[in-house]
Amino acid sequence: MSGKRLPCSPQEICSLFLFEKLSSEQLGRLCGEGRVELFEPGPVYTEGTPATCFYVMIEGTVVLSRRVGGDDVEVSRSSQRGVYAGAMQAYIGERVQQVYLNSMRVTEPTRFFVLPAETFADIMREWFPMAVHLLEGLFFGQKSSQLAISQRERLLALGSLSAGLTHELNNPAAAAVRATSTLRERVAKMRHKLRVIAAGPYSREALANLIDIQERTAERVAKAPTLSPLEASDREDALTDWLDDHGVMEAWQIAPTFVQAGLDIDWLEQIAAAVDEEILPGAIGWLNYTVETELLMSEIEDSTTRVSRLVGAAKQYSQLDRAPFQVADVHELLDSTLLMLSGKIGDRIKVVKEYDRTLPRIPAYPAELNQVWTNLIDNAVSAVNTAGGDGTLTVRTALERDQLLVEFRDSGPGVAPEIRSRIFDPFFTTKPVGEGTGLGLDISWRIVVNKHHGSLQVESVPGDTRFQVLLPLTATHDETPEEPA
């Protein structure tokens, strides 16, 4: 949809926060290649269509929405001057399909400064080349994170695991979002600081030295040592004093960041020796932004790696895209189940793994064994919680009577002798109404005994209950398991 074209005033464009730091030449180029348009109430662009323009609102009210199923769901509404939308990823070019990621409409006559996507991309690359490189890296990192996080929807079908798993995924995802927001601010400040330095009376050699120091600082951040709280505090005090002595403003804020990045006074002395005294405070400020961006990108990497690990465990647990009957490593299955249930197990229950890693892989139905592990771990956690919530869950594997033993031992109150013979009966449960179906142990027994030709038994005294699963090491003559890919 096109609006009514109006004159473009550099003075008005300069009042928008995106452009307030631009020079008169830059503002002239914006007005020369962009335009001001007035839109009447209605749609401006539609989600999924080619992203041809970047919009910055001058006055009016804008509404952004996303398509969910067959409905458009409003995600944002604003009357703030300077809000922007549209072809915001044009600088990435053809590596990403350039379409509008949402729909935009206005609810009253609204004026926009409109910049063609090609011009927006050219200006970003020409005016802010370093920022574009940083943003490209951030964008593709976010894409990986979003791809991993989108797998959560497939995990909702895992029943009682979904709430705990969603919580586990949300923590690193939220950390990545927070770090991304902070990183965007730091990149903007870095651009401004670089612009100030570049506009100063500094020689090419001085600027080259500064860039070299930035590269070496980034390398140092990646190798930062882990300090004790006392060591970190002492180093912060020393760095603060050094920065104060050299005329660096807000030294008390910069020092903790430098300590986290592994920088010390010797490093600062090298910087002071490499740049002129007059440029030192500005150089330190710019390097502070460099360190912060490196630390934030490391935080994003750690968070997305954790998300990826959780999704990998979920895939292992659910056995997606794998043969139903195959040769499997029970330790991989146990680890994925424990990770999936970590939210439900909580911090008060200590998990101890006593694995015999020399045990061979066995023919099995992995997805169904994971269901057995889930039921037995869930029962153990419930038992420990009944006893007060503090206790131990021990998972042990061993070779016993030419069979593979998987044992789940908990420190709960135990199974009373009078009901021990009934716990594998269908619909028998000791849990309160609404908390158990009485089918978990029955299903587990059927999977172990009928499907795997093994056995499931229980030994219990107060404080020591053991559910023991025994599985054959070889398949029966009528079964042929597939080897894992």
DRENDO-1510 file (C-alpha; in Angstrom, 1 decimal, always signed):
<recs>
REC; n; res; u; v; w
REC; 1; MET; +0.0; +0.0; +0.0 .
REC; 2; SER; +1.3; +3.5; -0.9 .
REC; 3; GLY; +0.6; +6.7; +0.9 .
REC; 4; LYS; +0.5; +10.3; -0.1 .
REC; 5; ARG; +4.0; +11.6; -0.8 .
REC; 6; LEU; +5.0; +14.8; +1.2 .
REC; 7; PRO; +8.1; +17.0; +1.3 .
REC; 8; CYS; +11.1; +15.6; +3.3 .
REC; 9; SER; +12.7; +18.0; +5.7 .
REC; 10; PRO; +16.2; +17.1; +7.0 .
REC; 11; GLN; +15.5; +19.1; +10.2 .
REC; 12; GLU; +12.4; +17.0; +10.9 .
REC; 13; ILE; +14.2; +13.8; +10.1 .
REC; 14; CYS; +17.0; +14.8; +12.4 .
REC; 15; SER; +14.5; +14.9; +15.3 .
REC; 16; LEU; +13.9; +11.2; +15.1 .
REC; 17; PHE; +16.1; +9.3; +17.5 .
REC; 18; LEU; +17.5; +7.0; +14.8 .
REC; 19; PHE; +18.9; +9.9; +12.9 .
REC; 20; GLU; +19.7; +12.5; +15.6 .
REC; 21; LYS; +23.5; +11.9; +15.4 .
REC; 22; LEU; +23.8; +12.1; +11.7 .
REC; 23; SER; +25.6; +14.8; +9.8 .
REC; 24; SER; +23.9; +17.3; +7.5 .
REC; 25; GLU; +25.3; +15.5; +4.5 .
REC; 26; GLN; +23.9; +12.2; +5.7 .
REC; 27; LEU; +20.5; +13.7; +6.5 .
REC; 28; GLY; +20.5; +15.2; +3.0 .
REC; 29; ARG; +21.2; +11.8; +1.5 .
REC; 30; LEU; +18.3; +10.3; +3.5 .
REC; 31; CYS; +15.9; +12.9; +2.3 .
REC; 32; GLY; +17.2; +12.6; -1.3 .
REC; 33; GLU; +16.8; +8.8; -1.5 .
REC; 34; GLY; +14.0; +8.4; +1.0 .
REC; 35; ARG; +10.6; +10.0; +1.2 .
REC; 36; VAL; +7.9; +11.1; +3.6 .
REC; 37; GLU; +4.5; +9.5; +3.1 .
REC; 38; LEU; +1.1; +10.0; +4.8 .
REC; 39; PHE; -1.0; +6.9; +5.2 .
REC; 40; GLU; -4.7; +6.9; +6.0 .
REC; 41; PRO; -6.1; +4.4; +8.5 .
REC; 42; GLY; -5.6; +0.9; +7.2 .
REC; 43; PRO; -2.8; -1.6; +6.2 .
REC; 44; VAL; +0.7; -0.4; +5.3 .
REC; 45; TYR; +2.2; -3.8; +4.5 .
REC; 46; THR; +1.4; -7.5; +5.0 .
REC; 47; GLU; +3.4; -10.3; +6.7 .
REC; 48; GLY; +5.1; -12.5; +4.2 .
REC; 49; THR; +5.2; -10.1; +1.2 .
REC; 50; PRO; +8.5; -8.9; -0.2 .
REC; 51; ALA; +10.1; -6.4; +2.2 .
REC; 52; THR; +10.8; -3.4; +0.0 .
REC; 53; CYS; +10.8; -0.5; +2.5 .
REC; 54; PHE; +12.1; +0.6; +6.0 .
REC; 55; TYR; +9.5; +2.7; +7.9 .
REC; 56; VAL; +10.2; +5.3; +10.6 .
REC; 57; MET; +7.1; +6.8; +12.1 .
REC; 58; ILE; +7.0; +10.6; +12.4 .
REC; 59; GLU; +3.6; +11.0; +13.9 .
REC; 60; GLY; +0.5; +8.9; +14.3 .
REC; 61; THR; -0.3; +5.4; +15.6 .
REC; 62; VAL; +1.1; +2.2; +14.3 .
REC; 63; VAL; -0.1; -1.4; +15.1 .
REC; 64; LEU; +2.1; -4.5; +14.4 .
REC; 65; SER; +0.5; -8.0; +14.2 .
REC; 66; ARG; +1.6; -11.6; +13.5 .
REC; 67; ARG; -0.4; -14.3; +11.8 .
REC; 68; VAL; -1.1; -17.2; +14.1 .
REC; 69; GLY; -3.1; -19.9; +12.5 .
REC; 70; GLY; -5.8; -18.1; +10.6 .
REC; 71; ASP; -5.8; -15.0; +12.8 .
REC; 72; ASP; -3.8; -11.8; +13.0 .
REC; 73; VAL; -2.7; -11.3; +16.6 .
REC; 74; GLU; -1.6; -7.8; +17.7 .
REC; 75; VAL; +1.9; -7.8; +19.2 .
REC; 76; SER; +2.6; -4.1; +19.4 .
REC; 77; ARG; +0.9; -0.7; +19.3 .
REC; 78; SER; +2.7; +2.6; +19.6 .
REC; 79; SER; +2.3; +6.4; +19.1 .
REC; 80; GLN; +6.0; +7.1; +19.9 .
REC; 81; ARG; +7.8; +9.2; +17.4 .
REC; 82; GLY; +10.7; +7.4; +15.8 .
REC; 83; VAL; +9.5; +3.8; +16.1 .
REC; 84; TYR; +10.5; +1.8; +13.1 .
REC; 85; ALA; +9.6; -1.4; +11.3 .
REC; 86; GLY; +9.7; -3.0; +7.9 .
REC; 87; ALA; +12.8; -4.2; +6.0 .
REC; 88; MET; +15.0; -4.2; +9.1 .
REC; 89; GLN; +17.2; -7.1; +7.8 .
REC; 90; ALA; +17.9; -5.7; +4.4 .
REC; 91; TYR; +21.6; -5.3; +5.2 .
REC; 92; ILE; +22.0; -9.1; +5.3 .
REC; 93; GLY; +21.1; -9.3; +1.6 .
REC; 94; GLU; +20.1; -12.4; -0.3 .
REC; 95; ARG; +21.4; -14.8; +2.4 .
REC; 96; VAL; +18.0; -14.4; +4.1 .
REC; 97; GLN; +14.6; -14.2; +2.3 .
REC; 98; GLN; +13.7; -10.5; +2.5 .
REC; 99; VAL; +10.0; -10.6; +3.5 .
REC; 100; TYR; +8.0; -8.6; +6.1 .
REC; 101; LEU; +8.0; -10.5; +9.4 .
REC; 102; ASN; +4.8; -8.9; +10.6 .
REC; 103; SER; +1.9; -6.9; +9.3 .
REC; 104; MET; +1.6; -3.2; +9.9 .
REC; 105; ARG; -1.4; -0.9; +9.9 .
REC; 106; VAL; -2.2; +2.5; +11.1 .
REC; 107; THR; -5.3; +3.5; +13.1 .
REC; 108; GLU; -5.2; +7.2; +12.3 .
REC; 109; PRO; -3.6; +9.4; +9.6 .
REC; 110; THR; +0.1; +8.6; +10.1 .
REC; 111; ARG; +3.3; +10.0; +8.5 .
REC; 112; PHE; +6.3; +7.9; +7.9 .
REC; 113; PHE; +9.8; +8.5; +6.7 .
REC; 114; VAL; +10.2; +5.7; +4.1 .
REC; 115; LEU; +13.5; +4.4; +2.9 .
REC; 116; PRO; +13.8; +1.8; +0.1 .
REC; 117; ALA; +15.3; -1.5; +1.4 .
REC; 118; GLU; +18.2; -1.3; -1.1 .
REC; 119; THR; +19.1; +2.2; +0.1 .
REC; 120; PHE; +18.8; +1.2; +3.8 .
REC; 121; ALA; +21.2; -1.7; +3.1 .
REC; 122; ASP; +23.7; +0.4; +1.3 .
REC; 123; ILE; +23.7; +3.1; +4.0 .
REC; 124; MET; +24.2; +0.5; +6.7 .
REC; 125; ARG; +27.1; -1.1; +4.9 .
REC; 126; GLU; +28.7; +2.3; +4.1 .
REC; 127; TRP; +28.2; +4.2; +7.3 .
REC; 128; PHE; +28.4; +1.4; +9.9 .
REC; 129; PRO; +30.5; -1.5; +8.4 .
REC; 130; MET; +31.7; -2.8; +11.7 .
REC; 131; ALA; +28.3; -2.7; +13.2 .
REC; 132; VAL; +26.9; -4.6; +10.2 .
REC; 133; HIS; +29.4; -7.4; +10.8 .
REC; 134; LEU; +28.4; -7.6; +14.4 .
REC; 135; LEU; +24.7; -7.6; +13.7 .
REC; 136; GLU; +25.1; -10.2; +11.0 .
REC; 137; GLY; +26.8; -12.5; +13.5 .
REC; 138; LEU; +24.2; -11.8; +16.1 .
REC; 139; PHE; +21.4; -12.4; +13.6 .
REC; 140; PHE; +22.6; -15.8; +12.5 .
REC; 141; GLY; +23.3; -16.7; +16.1 .
REC; 142; GLN; +19.7; -15.7; +17.0 .
REC; 143; LYS; +18.4; -17.8; +14.0 .
REC; 144; SER; +20.2; -20.9; +15.5 .
REC; 145; SER; +18.7; -20.1; +18.9 .
REC; 146; GLN; +15.3; -19.6; +17.5 .
REC; 147; LEU; +15.5; -22.9; +15.5 .
REC; 148; ALA; +16.4; -24.7; +18.7 .
REC; 149; ILE; +13.8; -23.0; +20.8 .
REC; 150; SER; +11.1; -23.8; +18.2 .
REC; 151; GLN; +11.6; -27.5; +18.9 .
REC; 152; ARG; +9.8; -26.9; +22.3 .
REC; 153; GLU; +6.4; -27.2; +20.5 .
REC; 154; ARG; +7.2; -30.8; +19.6 .
REC; 155; LEU; +8.0; -31.6; +23.2 .
REC; 156; LEU; +4.6; -30.5; +24.6 .
REC; 157; ALA; +3.3; -34.0; +23.6 .
REC; 158; LEU; +5.6; -35.5; +26.2 .
REC; 159; GLY; +2.9; -35.1; +28.9 .
REC; 160; SER; +4.2; -34.5; +32.4 .
REC; 161; LEU; +7.6; -33.6; +31.1 .
REC; 162; SER; +6.5; -30.6; +29.2 .
REC; 163; ALA; +6.2; -28.1; +32.1 .
REC; 164; GLY; +9.6; -28.9; +33.5 .
REC; 165; LEU; +11.3; -29.0; +30.1 .
REC; 166; THR; +9.7; -25.7; +29.0 .
REC; 167; HIS; +11.1; -24.1; +32.2 .
REC; 168; GLU; +14.5; -25.5; +31.5 .
REC; 169; LEU; +14.4; -24.1; +28.0 .
REC; 170; ASN; +13.1; -20.8; +29.0 .
REC; 171; ASN; +16.0; -20.0; +31.3 .
REC; 172; PRO; +18.7; -20.0; +28.6 .
REC; 173; ALA; +16.4; -18.6; +26.0 .
REC; 174; ALA; +15.5; -15.6; +28.3 .
REC; 175; ALA; +19.2; -15.1; +29.0 .
REC; 176; ALA; +19.9; -15.0; +25.3 .
REC; 177; VAL; +17.1; -12.5; +24.8 .
REC; 178; ARG; +18.4; -10.2; +27.6 .
REC; 179; ALA; +22.0; -10.5; +26.3 .
REC; 180; THR; +20.8; -9.7; +22.8 .
REC; 181; SER; +19.0; -6.5; +24.0 .
REC; 182; THR; +22.0; -5.4; +25.9 .
REC; 183; LEU; +24.3; -6.2; +23.0 .
REC; 184; ARG; +22.3; -4.0; +20.7 .
REC; 185; GLU; +22.8; -1.0; +23.1 .
REC; 186; ARG; +26.5; -1.7; +23.4 .
REC; 187; VAL; +26.9; -1.9; +19.6 .
REC; 188; ALA; +25.2; +1.5; +19.2 .
REC; 189; LYS; +27.5; +3.0; +21.9 .
REC; 190; MET; +30.5; +1.5; +20.2 .
REC; 191; ARG; +29.5; +3.0; +16.8 .
REC; 192; HIS; +29.2; +6.4; +18.5 .
REC; 193; LYS; +32.5; +6.1; +20.3 .
REC; 194; LEU; +34.2; +5.1; +17.1 .
REC; 195; ARG; +32.7; +8.0; +15.3 .
REC; 196; VAL; +34.0; +10.4; +17.9 .
REC; 197; ILE; +37.5; +8.8; +17.7 .
REC; 198; ALA; +37.5; +8.8; +13.9 .
REC; 199; ALA; +36.6; +12.5; +13.9 .
REC; 200; GLY; +39.4; +13.4; +16.2 .
REC; 201; PRO; +42.8; +14.7; +15.2 .
REC; 202; TYR; +44.4; +11.3; +15.3 .
REC; 203; SER; +46.9; +9.9; +12.9 .
REC; 204; ARG; +46.3; +6.8; +10.8 .
REC; 205; GLU; +49.0; +5.1; +12.8 .
REC; 206; ALA; +47.3; +5.8; +16.1 .
REC; 207; LEU; +44.0; +4.5; +14.7 .
REC; 208; ALA; +45.7; +1.4; +13.4 .
REC; 209; ASN; +47.2; +0.8; +16.8 .
REC; 210; LEU; +43.8; +1.2; +18.4 .
REC; 211; ILE; +42.3; -1.4; +16.0 .
REC; 212; ASP; +45.2; -3.8; +16.7 .
REC; 213; ILE; +44.6; -3.4; +20.5 .
REC; 214; GLN; +40.9; -4.1; +20.0 .
REC; 215; GLU; +41.7; -7.4; +18.2 .
REC; 216; ARG; +44.1; -8.5; +20.9 .
REC; 217; THR; +41.7; -7.5; +23.6 .
REC; 218; ALA; +39.0; -9.6; +22.0 .
REC; 219; GLU; +41.4; -12.6; +21.9 .
REC; 220; ARG; +42.2; -12.0; +25.6 .
REC; 221; VAL; +38.5; -12.1; +26.5 .
REC; 222; ALA; +38.2; -15.6; +25.0 .
REC; 223; LYS; +41.0; -16.8; +27.3 .
REC; 224; ALA; +39.9; -15.1; +30.5 .
REC; 225; PRO; +40.8; -17.1; +33.7 .
REC; 226; THR; +38.3; -17.9; +36.5 .
REC; 227; LEU; +39.1; -15.8; +39.6 .
REC; 228; SER; +37.9; -16.4; +43.1 .
REC; 229; PRO; +35.6; -13.7; +44.6 .
REC; 230; LEU; +38.6; -12.3; +46.7 .
REC; 231; GLU; +40.9; -12.3; +43.7 .
REC; 232; ALA; +38.3; -10.5; +41.5 .
REC; 233; SER; +37.7; -7.9; +44.2 .
REC; 234; ASP; +41.4; -7.1; +44.7 .
REC; 235; ARG; +41.9; -6.8; +40.9 .
REC; 236; GLU; +38.8; -4.5; +40.6 .
REC; 237; ASP; +40.2; -2.2; +43.2 .
REC; 238; ALA; +43.6; -2.1; +41.5 .
REC; 239; LEU; +42.1; -1.4; +38.1 .
REC; 240; THR; +39.8; +1.3; +39.4 .
REC; 241; ASP; +42.8; +3.1; +40.9 .
REC; 242; TRP; +44.7; +2.8; +37.7 .
REC; 243; LEU; +41.8; +4.1; +35.6 .
REC; 244; ASP; +41.2; +7.0; +38.0 .
REC; 245; ASP; +44.9; +7.9; +37.9 .
REC; 246; HIS; +44.8; +8.0; +34.1 .
REC; 247; GLY; +41.7; +10.2; +33.8 .
REC; 248; VAL; +39.2; +7.6; +32.8 .
REC; 249; MET; +35.6; +8.5; +33.7 .
REC; 250; GLU; +33.4; +6.0; +35.5 .
REC; 251; ALA; +36.3; +3.7; +36.4 .
REC; 252; TRP; +34.3; +1.9; +39.0 .
REC; 253; GLN; +31.9; +0.7; +36.3 .
REC; 254; ILE; +34.6; -0.3; +33.8 .
REC; 255; ALA; +36.9; -2.1; +36.2 .
REC; 256; PRO; +34.5; -5.1; +36.9 .
REC; 257; THR; +34.0; -5.7; +33.2 .
REC; 258; PHE; +37.7; -5.7; +32.6 .
REC; 259; VAL; +38.3; -8.1; +35.4 .
REC; 260; GLN; +35.6; -10.5; +34.1 .
REC; 261; ALA; +37.4; -10.3; +30.7 .
REC; 262; GLY; +40.7; -11.2; +32.3 .
REC; 263; LEU; +42.4; -7.8; +31.8 .
REC; 264; ASP; +44.9; -6.6; +34.4 .
REC; 265; ILE; +47.1; -3.6; +35.0 .
REC; 266; ASP; +49.9; -5.0; +32.9 .
REC; 267; TRP; +47.5; -5.1; +30.0 .
REC; 268; LEU; +46.3; -1.5; +30.6 .
REC; 269; GLU; +50.0; -0.4; +30.7 .
REC; 270; GLN; +50.5; -1.9; +27.3 .
REC; 271; ILE; +47.5; +0.0; +26.0 .
REC; 272; ALA; +48.8; +3.3; +27.6 .
REC; 273; ALA; +52.2; +2.7; +25.9 .
REC; 274; ALA; +50.6; +2.0; +22.5 .
REC; 275; VAL; +48.4; +5.2; +22.3 .
REC; 276; ASP; +48.9; +8.8; +23.0 .
REC; 277; GLU; +47.9; +10.1; +26.4 .
REC; 278; GLU; +45.2; +12.3; +25.0 .
REC; 279; ILE; +43.5; +9.4; +23.3 .
REC; 280; LEU; +43.8; +7.0; +26.2 .
REC; 281; PRO; +40.4; +7.7; +28.0 .
REC; 282; GLY; +38.5; +7.4; +24.7 .
REC; 283; ALA; +40.4; +4.3; +23.8 .
REC; 284; ILE; +39.7; +2.7; +27.2 .
REC; 285; GLY; +36.0; +3.6; +26.7 .
REC; 286; TRP; +35.9; +2.0; +23.3 .
REC; 287; LEU; +37.7; -1.1; +24.5 .
REC; 288; ASN; +35.2; -1.4; +27.3 .
REC; 289; TYR; +32.4; -1.6; +24.7 .
REC; 290; THR; +34.5; -4.2; +22.8 .
REC; 291; VAL; +34.9; -6.3; +26.0 .
REC; 292; GLU; +31.2; -6.0; +26.8 .
REC; 293; THR; +30.1; -7.2; +23.3 .
REC; 294; GLU; +32.5; -10.1; +23.5 .
REC; 295; LEU; +31.2; -11.1; +26.9 .
REC; 296; LEU; +27.6; -10.8; +25.8 .
REC; 297; MET; +28.2; -12.9; +22.6 .
REC; 298; SER; +29.8; -15.5; +24.8 .
REC; 299; GLU; +26.7; -15.5; +27.0 .
REC; 300; ILE; +24.5; -15.8; +24.0 .
REC; 301; GLU; +26.6; -18.7; +22.8 .
REC; 302; ASP; +26.4; -20.5; +26.2 .
REC; 303; SER; +22.7; -20.0; +26.3 .
REC; 304; THR; +22.0; -21.3; +22.8 .
REC; 305; THR; +24.4; -24.2; +23.4 .
REC; 306; ARG; +22.3; -25.2; +26.5 .
REC; 307; VAL; +19.1; -24.9; +24.5 .
REC; 308; SER; +20.7; -27.1; +21.8 .
REC; 309; ARG; +21.7; -29.7; +24.4 .
REC; 310; LEU; +18.2; -29.8; +25.9 .
REC; 311; VAL; +16.7; -30.2; +22.5 .
REC; 312; GLY; +19.2; -33.0; +21.7 .
REC; 313; ALA; +18.2; -34.8; +24.9 .
REC; 314; ALA; +14.6; -34.4; +24.0 .
REC; 315; LYS; +15.2; -35.9; +20.6 .
REC; 316; GLN; +17.2; -38.8; +22.2 .
REC; 317; TYR; +14.4; -39.3; +24.6 .
REC; 318; SER; +11.6; -39.4; +22.1 .
REC; 319; GLN; +13.7; -41.3; +19.5 .
REC; 320; LEU; +12.5; -39.1; +16.7 .
REC; 321; ASP; +13.5; -40.3; +13.2 .
REC; 322; ARG; +15.0; -43.6; +14.6 .
REC; 323; ALA; +14.1; -47.2; +14.1 .
REC; 324; PRO; +11.7; -48.6; +16.8 .
REC; 325; PHE; +13.9; -51.6; +17.5 .
REC; 326; GLN; +17.6; -51.1; +17.4 .
REC; 327; VAL; +20.9; -51.6; +19.2 .
REC; 328; ALA; +21.0; -49.0; +21.9 .
REC; 329; ASP; +23.2; -47.7; +24.7 .
REC; 330; VAL; +21.2; -47.7; +27.9 .
REC; 331; HIS; +23.4; -45.0; +29.4 .
REC; 332; GLU; +22.5; -42.5; +26.6 .
REC; 333; LEU; +18.8; -43.3; +27.2 .
REC; 334; LEU; +19.1; -42.8; +31.0 .
REC; 335; ASP; +21.0; -39.6; +30.6 .
REC; 336; SER; +18.4; -38.1; +28.3 .
REC; 337; THR; +15.6; -39.1; +30.6 .
REC; 338; LEU; +17.3; -37.6; +33.6 .
REC; 339; LEU; +17.9; -34.4; +31.8 .
REC; 340; MET; +14.3; -34.2; +30.6 .
REC; 341; LEU; +13.1; -34.8; +34.2 .
REC; 342; SER; +15.7; -32.4; +35.8 .
REC; 343; GLY; +13.1; -29.7; +36.4 .
REC; 344; LYS; +10.8; -32.2; +38.2 .
REC; 345; ILE; +13.7; -33.7; +40.2 .
REC; 346; GLY; +14.7; -30.3; +41.4 .
REC; 347; ASP; +17.7; -29.2; +43.5 .
REC; 348; ARG; +16.8; -30.9; +46.8 .
REC; 349; ILE; +17.2; -34.5; +45.4 .
REC; 350; LYS; +20.7; -35.5; +44.7 .
REC; 351; VAL; +21.1; -37.7; +41.6 .
REC; 352; VAL; +24.0; -40.2; +41.7 .
REC; 353; LYS; +25.0; -42.2; +38.6 .
REC; 354; GLU; +26.8; -45.5; +39.2 .
REC; 355; TYR; +27.2; -46.6; +35.5 .
REC; 356; ASP; +29.3; -49.6; +34.3 .
REC; 357; ARG; +30.4; -48.1; +31.1 .
REC; 358; THR; +31.9; -51.4; +29.9 .
REC; 359; LEU; +28.4; -52.8; +29.4 .
REC; 360; PRO; +27.6; -53.6; +25.8 .
REC; 361; ARG; +24.8; -52.0; +23.7 .
REC; 362; ILE; +21.7; -54.1; +23.7 .
REC; 363; PRO; +18.8; -54.7; +21.3 .
REC; 364; ALA; +15.8; -52.7; +22.6 .
REC; 365; TYR; +12.9; -50.4; +21.9 .
REC; 366; PRO; +14.6; -47.2; +23.1 .
REC; 367; ALA; +11.5; -44.9; +23.1 .
REC; 368; GLU; +9.6; -47.4; +25.3 .
REC; 369; LEU; +12.5; -48.0; +27.6 .
REC; 370; ASN; +12.6; -44.2; +28.1 .
REC; 371; GLN; +9.0; -44.5; +29.2 .
REC; 372; VAL; +10.0; -47.1; +31.8 .
REC; 373; TRP; +12.8; -44.9; +33.1 .
REC; 374; THR; +10.4; -42.0; +33.3 .
REC; 375; ASN; +7.8; -43.9; +35.3 .
REC; 376; LEU; +10.4; -45.3; +37.7 .
REC; 377; ILE; +12.2; -41.9; +38.2 .
REC; 378; ASP; +8.9; -40.2; +38.7 .
REC; 379; ASN; +7.8; -42.7; +41.4 .
REC; 380; ALA; +11.2; -42.3; +43.1 .
REC; 381; VAL; +10.9; -38.5; +43.1 .
REC; 382; SER; +7.4; -38.7; +44.5 .
REC; 383; ALA; +8.6; -41.1; +47.3 .
REC; 384; VAL; +11.4; -38.8; +48.3 .
REC; 385; ASN; +9.1; -35.7; +48.3 .
REC; 386; THR; +6.7; -37.6; +50.5 .
REC; 387; ALA; +9.6; -38.0; +53.0 .
REC; 388; GLY; +10.3; -34.3; +53.0 .
REC; 389; GLY; +11.9; -33.5; +49.7 .
REC; 390; ASP; +15.5; -34.0; +50.6 .
REC; 391; GLY; +17.1; -37.3; +49.5 .
REC; 392; THR; +19.0; -39.3; +47.0 .
REC; 393; LEU; +18.2; -41.0; +43.7 .
REC; 394; THR; +20.8; -43.5; +42.6 .
REC; 395; VAL; +20.8; -44.9; +39.0 .
REC; 396; ARG; +23.0; -47.9; +38.7 .
REC; 397; THR; +23.9; -50.2; +35.8 .
REC; 398; ALA; +25.7; -53.5; +36.0 .
REC; 399; LEU; +26.0; -57.0; +34.5 .
REC; 400; GLU; +24.0; -59.5; +36.5 .
REC; 401; ARG; +23.3; -63.2; +35.5 .
REC; 402; ASP; +24.2; -62.5; +31.9 .
REC; 403; GLN; +21.7; -59.7; +31.8 .
REC; 404; LEU; +22.0; -55.9; +31.9 .
REC; 405; LEU; +20.7; -54.5; +35.2 .
REC; 406; VAL; +19.3; -51.0; +35.5 .
REC; 407; GLU; +18.5; -50.1; +39.1 .
REC; 408; PHE; +16.7; -47.1; +40.5 .
REC; 409; ARG; +17.3; -46.6; +44.2 .
REC; 410; ASP; +15.6; -43.9; +46.3 .
REC; 411; SER; +15.8; -42.9; +49.9 .
REC; 412; GLY; +12.1; -42.5; +50.4 .
REC; 413; PRO; +9.8; -44.2; +53.0 .
REC; 414; GLY; +9.7; -47.4; +51.0 .
REC; 415; VAL; +6.9; -49.7; +49.8 .
REC; 416; ALA; +4.8; -51.2; +52.6 .
REC; 417; PRO; +5.0; -55.1; +52.6 .
REC; 418; GLU; +1.2; -55.4; +52.4 .
REC; 419; ILE; +1.0; -53.6; +49.1 .
REC; 420; ARG; +4.2; -54.8; +47.5 .
REC; 421; SER; +2.6; -57.6; +45.5 .
REC; 422; ARG; +0.0; -55.2; +44.1 .
REC; 423; ILE; +2.1; -52.2; +42.9 .
REC; 424; PHE; +2.3; -53.7; +39.3 .
REC; 425; ASP; -1.5; -54.2; +39.1 .
REC; 426; PRO; -3.4; -51.9; +36.7 .
REC; 427; PHE; -4.9; -48.8; +38.3 .
REC; 428; PHE; -3.3; -49.4; +41.7 .
REC; 429; THR; -1.8; -46.3; +43.1 .
REC; 430; THR; -0.8; -44.8; +46.5 .
REC; 431; LYS; -0.8; -41.3; +45.2 .
REC; 432; PRO; -3.6; -38.8; +46.0 .
REC; 433; VAL; -6.6; -38.6; +43.7 .
REC; 434; GLY; -5.7; -36.7; +40.5 .
REC; 435; GLU; -2.0; -37.2; +40.9 .
REC; 436; GLY; -1.6; -40.8; +39.6 .
REC; 437; THR; -3.4; -43.2; +37.3 .
REC; 438; GLY; -2.1; -46.4; +38.7 .
REC; 439; LEU; -0.9; -47.4; +35.2 .
REC; 440; GLY; +2.8; -46.3; +35.3 .
REC; 441; LEU; +4.2; -49.5; +36.8 .
REC; 442; ASP; +1.8; -51.7; +34.9 .
REC; 443; ILE; +2.9; -50.2; +31.6 .
REC; 444; SER; +6.6; -50.4; +32.6 .
REC; 445; TRP; +6.1; -54.1; +33.5 .
REC; 446; ARG; +4.5; -54.8; +30.2 .
REC; 447; ILE; +7.3; -53.0; +28.2 .
REC; 448; VAL; +10.1; -54.8; +30.2 .
REC; 449; VAL; +8.6; -58.3; +30.4 .
REC; 450; ASN; +6.4; -58.6; +27.3 .
REC; 451; LYS; +8.3; -56.5; +24.8 .
REC; 452; HIS; +11.9; -57.0; +26.0 .
REC; 453; HIS; +11.7; -60.4; +27.5 .
REC; 454; GLY; +13.2; -59.1; +30.7 .
REC; 455; SER; +12.1; -58.7; +34.3 .
REC; 456; LEU; +11.1; -55.9; +36.7 .
REC; 457; GLN; +11.2; -56.3; +40.4 .
REC; 458; VAL; +11.2; -54.3; +43.6 .
REC; 459; GLU; +13.1; -54.5; +46.9 .
REC; 460; SER; +12.2; -52.1; +49.6 .
REC; 461; VAL; +12.9; -51.2; +53.2 .
REC; 462; PRO; +12.3; -47.7; +54.7 .
REC; 463; GLY; +15.0; -45.4; +53.3 .
REC; 464; ASP; +16.1; -47.8; +50.5 .
REC; 465; THR; +13.7; -48.8; +47.7 .
REC; 466; ARG; +15.2; -50.4; +44.6 .
REC; 467; PHE; +13.4; -51.0; +41.3 .
REC; 468; GLN; +15.5; -53.3; +39.2 .
REC; 469; VAL; +15.1; -53.8; +35.4 .
REC; 470; LEU; +16.9; -56.8; +33.9 .
REC; 471; LEU; +17.3; -56.9; +30.1 .
REC; 472; PRO; +18.7; -59.6; +27.8 .
REC; 473; LEU; +22.0; -58.8; +26.0 .
REC; 474; THR; +20.9; -60.4; +22.8 .
REC; 475; ALA; +17.7; -60.4; +20.7 .
REC; 476; THR; +15.5; -63.4; +20.3 .
REC; 477; HIS; +15.7; -65.4; +17.1 .
REC; 478; ASP; +12.6; -63.7; +15.6 .
REC; 479; GLU; +13.8; -60.1; +16.2 .
REC; 480; THR; +16.4; -58.2; +14.2 .
REC; 481; PRO; +17.4; -54.8; +15.6 .
REC; 482; GLU; +18.8; -52.1; +13.4 .
REC; 483; GLU; +22.2; -50.7; +14.1 .
REC; 484; PRO; +22.1; -46.9; +15.0 .
REC; 485; ALA; +23.0; -44.5; +12.2 .
</recs>
